[in-house]
Amino acid sequence: MKNDPVIIALDFDSAEEASALVSALGDSASFYKVGMELFAAAGPEYVRCLADKGKRVFLDMKYYDIGETVRRAVAVASRSGASFLTVHAVGQVMRAAVEGRGDSAMKLLAVTVLTSLDQRDLEEMGYRQPVSELVGMRVRQAMETGIDGLVASPLEAANIRAIAGPAAILVTPGVRSAGAARGDQKRVATPAEAVAAGADYIVIGRQVTRAADPEAALHSIREELSGAR
């Protein structure tokens, strides 16, 4: 378990809103997720801004394109100051990402199956195997490709840890405290459950970012986690 397992999702459409939350949380949060929405609004400059403030950045771009495009995009992202970058767990994509990352210290994480998808969604996409089997297959391929870790539902965390081993970085979105709204997530667990199952990091969004008192909400989550370590 890392010293600070909580990653706060800056799911905002402007740098101003994101910065207001970062300021409100102050030293109580050290790791932030910048996803496609904020990146589209504020670009790599905002990633560098967070890094310059001493914050770690999980750049959640979920790259999925032809190999050459992914390779070049990852090479650019590796110079942004981000600690983590996500790509989809597809063989060609992962191989291109590893090549593009080069000797950068940035860690590459493969997205197995989005936490907003369930078995019915996968069947609509043409997959017939259970979610757990598809996740397992993608985890094995990611490890063989040289990817540093995985992003997956906390419900699959224990199985992934068994396959990937102790060195793999495991990040779990879809984490909600008991009683918190699920939003558009389907395969979820509590923070303590995710950590107990083997997650290194949990991604927390609206439960903190939309709270009347974000710092108090984060403190409450840390109290939940204290019993899971």
N, C-alpha and C positions, 0 to 999 in steps of 0.2 A: 504494500500500500504506500503510495506517495504521501508526502507530508500534507499536501493540500489537494484532496481528491475532487473538489467542487470546481466545475467549469460553468461560468455564468454565460448564458446565451444572449448576446446583444442583438436580439431580433427587432431592430429598428430600421426605419427608412431614412435616417439622417444621422450624421456624425454628432449633431448637437444633442439629440435625445440620448444617444449612446454615451456621450461624454458626461451628461448630467447624471446618469446612473453610476458610471464609474466613479465620479466625484462623490456621490452619495454613499457608495460602499467604502470608499477610501482604502485603508489597509486591510479591511476585512475580506477582500477578494483579490486574488493575485492572478487568476487565469480566466480568460474570456474567449468565447466563441464568436468569430466573425463569419457569418454565413453569406449566402448569395445576395440577400436583400441589402444588408449594410455595405457589402463590398461593391454592389452596383451603385450605391449612393455615394460612397466615400472613397472607394478605391484602395489601392495598396498603401497610399499615404496614411490612411487611418491605422492600418496594421503597424506601420512604422511608428506612428504616434504612440500607440499603446506600448510597443516594445521600448520606446525611449523613456516611458514612464516607469519602466521596470516590470511591466505586466507580461505574462506569457500569453500567446495567442494561438488558438486552435482555429486554423483557417479551413472552414468547412465548405469547400467548393464542390465536392463530389464529382470530380472530373470524370467524364465518360465521352470519349470521342476517338477518332482515329489515332493510331499510335504517335505519329509525328506531331500532331496538334497537342496531345497530352504531354509529350516529352518537352516541347518548347514552353508550354504553359507552366509546367512544374519547375523548369529551370528558372523562369522569371519569379515564380512564387518563392523559390528557395532563397531569393535575395531580399525578401520582404521583412524578414525578422520573425516570421511565424515559427512556432515550435512544432506544430503538427499541421499536416495537410491531408485532406481526404480525397480518395479516388474510389471509383466503383470496383468491386472485386471481380473484375473480368480480366482474363489472362493477358490479352494484348495491352489493355490499359495499364495494368500493374507493372508489366515489364517496361513499358515506355516511361512510367513514372519513376521507377528505380534508376533508369538511365538518365532521365532529366535531372533528378536530384543530385547526381554526381557525388562530390565529397562534402556537400552541405550537411550540417548537423540537424537539419529539419527532419522530423520523423514522418514517415508515410503510413497512413492508416487506411485500410480497405473497408468500405461499407458493404456489409454482407447483404442483409435484407432490411429495407427501411422499416422503422418501427410503426409507420402509419399503415403498413400492409399486413393483412392476415391471410389465412389459407385461401379464402374465396378470391381475394385480389390476385394471388399468385396463379390460381387456376385460370382466371381471366387472361393472364399473361402467357398462358400455355404451359405452366409448370405443373406437373402432376404429383411430384414427390412432396412429402410433408415439409413445412418450413424448416424444421430442425435438420432434415437431411440436406436441403439446399444450403443452409448456413454452414453445415459441417464440410460439405464439398468445397465451398468457397474459402473457408478458413484454411484447409489443407493447401489449396492452390496458392493462397496468399503467402503462407509460410515458405512454400517451395520457391516462390518468386523473389523472396528477399524483402517483403513488406515488414514493417516494424510492428504493426499491431492492427487491431480490428475495431470497427464500430458496429455494435449490434444491440439488440434488445436485451435488457437485463434478464429476461426469461431464458435466453440462450447462453448467458454468461458462464455458468458452471461447465456446460458441455464444451464451449469454446476454450476455456482455460485448460480443460483436460486434453484437448487436441493440440492447442498452440503452445502449451508449456508456460512456465513461470516467467520467462523473459519477455513474452509478447505484451505489448501495451493494449489494454482493453478499456475502451471508452463506451459507456452506455447512456444514450439518450432515452427518452421515454421513461423518465424517473419522476415520480410524484409521491409526495407524502400521503398517507392515508387520509382520505376525505377531500384531497385537492382535485380540482377539475382535470379530466383527462385531455380535454381539447380534441385535437385530431389524431391523437396517439391511440393505438389499439393494443400493442403488446407492451405493457408497462409493469413496473414494480416500485416499491418504496426505495428511498435511498439506502436504508439499512439492508434491505433484501439484495439490492444490486451489489453492494460491497461484500456482503457475506457470500455471494455467489462467485466472487472473483474479480469484480470490476476494479480497475485502478483509478478510474475517473468516472464521475457522473455528471451529466449535463443538465443543468437546471435553468429553465426559462421563465415562463410566466408566473410561476409560483413566487419568484423573487422580483422579477422585473415589473410585474403589474401590481405588486403589493403596495398598500398604503405606506408601509415602512419597510423598504427593501432590506435594510441592514438587520432589522429584527427578524424578518422572514428567513434570512440566511443563517442567523444565529440559531434559530429553531431547527433548521436542517442539520446544522453541525452537531447540535445536541442529540438528534436522532442517530447520527453517524458514530458518536462517541461510544455507543454500546455495541457497535458492529466491528470494531477494530480488534 
